[in-house]
Amino acid sequence: MYSIKAQQYIDQLKMERHPEGGFFTSAFISKEIIPVDHLPQRYSTPRALYSSIYYLLENKDLCRLHSLQTDELWHFYDGGVLRLHLFSSGYDWVDLGRGQQKYELQYRVQRGIDFGAEIVEGEFVLVGCTLSPAFSFEDHSWSKRADLVEKFPDHQKLIERFIKEST
């Protein structure tokens, strides 16, 4: 059951289910296109200059572990506290929420890092996610259970809770 405020955002922003979990809708996408020969070699097709989405998680939702080829900026807008779980050379986490003394209002997830998210306080969280160049699903990879468990055996339960079932 969705909280009233979460449902209002879902309805008002015309959000739909996101493959990673939760809900999303496009906020902005640049009309300017970067030709592929002006992008780093990791990109194989042209990209819009930037893109941004609204992303909403309810307290029962998880943002499944994945990685991107582009840094992603997360912006806190409303709700409780969102925890980003970050797997790179080690495991770390960052909380986004109200109160700059305790929580981050914005956070950059560096490209290539396996990450996921969950609500650790409250009914829902509304954030924005911005990428430059713009997001493309060809730049998205689902995290691999075996790879992460081998590299981070102390976090196996967390990894298995956040891994997409088919990986």
N, C-alpha and C positions, 0 to 999 in steps of 0.2 A: 504494500500500500504506500503510495507516494504522499509525502507531506503536502499540505495545501500550497505552501510557498514553492516547493519544487515543481508541483504540477502546474502552477501558474507560469513559471519560467518555461517549462516544457511546451505549454500551449502558446504562450505569447511569442516565444522565439521559434515556434514550429520545429521543435527538436525531434530527431529520430534516433533510433538505437544506433550505437557506435559498435563496430566490430570488436573493439578492445574492451567494451563494457560501458555502461552508462548511456548518456544521450549527448548528441551534438547537433550543431547547425553551423553553417558557414556564416561568418560575420563579415569579412572583407577578403577580397582577392584583387591583386593589382591587375590592371589592364595592360601594363607594360610587360613585355616578354623578354627574357634573357635568352639569346641564342645559345645553343649547346656548346659552340666553340668558345664562348665567353664564361663558361661554368667550369668548376673543377672536374677532373676526369671521372670522378665517381658518379656523375650524372650523365645519362645517355640520351636524354631528350630535353628540349627547351623547357623552361620553367617561367611562371609568372614571377615578378620581382618579390612578392611576399604574399602570404595568406594568413588568415586568422579564423579561429573557430571559437564558439562558446561550447563549453564542455561541462556536463552536470553529472555528478555521481550521487546516488542515494546511499544511505548507510549500509545497505546490503550489497551494493555493487562493488566490483573490483575493476580497475583498469589493468588488464592483463599485461604480463611482461612482454616487452618488445624493444626494438631499437630503431633508430632513424639515421639517415645519412646526413641530416642537417641538425644543427643546434635548435632546440625548441624552448621558447620562452613561455613560462607558465605565469599567469596573472591571477591573483585571488580577487574575486568580486563579492561573493556573499556566501553565507552559511557557516558551517562549523569549521573543523580543521581537517585538511587533506594532507596525508603523508605520502611523499614520493619515496619509493624504495629504489635505490641506485646500486647497480652492480657494475663495477669497472675493474680496477686493479684490486679493489677491496669492496666490502659492503658498506653503504652509508644510507642515511635517510635525512629528509628535510621536511619540515611541516610548514604548510601555507595556511594562513588564517589571519584573523584580526589581532591587533596588538603587536606592533613592531618590536617590542622588547622581547617577545617570546616566539613570534612566528614571522616567517618571511611573507611579504606581499607579492614579490616576484621571485622567480628562480629560473636559471638557465640550465637545462639538461643538455649536456654536451653530446654531440653526435657520437654514435657508436656504443654508447652506454646502454646496457639492458636496464629497463626501468618499468615500474608499474606504480599504481596508486590505490589508496583506500582512504575511507573516512575513519578518523580515529576519535572524533568528537562531533556530535550534532547529527541532524537528520539528513542533511545534504550539503553539497558544496558546489558552487558555480564558479568556474574559472574560465580564463581565456588561454588559448594556446596559439602562439605566433611563430611562423617560420619564414626565413628568407635564405635562399629562394623558396618559393611556395611549396607546400606539401604536395606530394604525389605518392600514391600507394606503391609505386615501384621502388620508392626509397624506404619502405617500411619492411621490417623483418620480425617475425615472431621469434621470441627467445626459445632456445632449445633446452629442454629439461636436462638431458644428460650432460651437456656442456656446462651448464651452470652448477649442477649438483657436484660434478667433478671438481670444478674450480672453487666452489663455496660449500663444502660438505657440512659446515656448521649451520648453514641456513637452508638445509634441504626442506624442512617443513614449510618455511616461508615461500621458497621457490615453487614447491608443488602446489601450494594454495593459489599462487598467482599465474601459473603457467596455463597457456591455452591448451585445452584438452587434446588437440590433434598434434601437438609437438612432442 
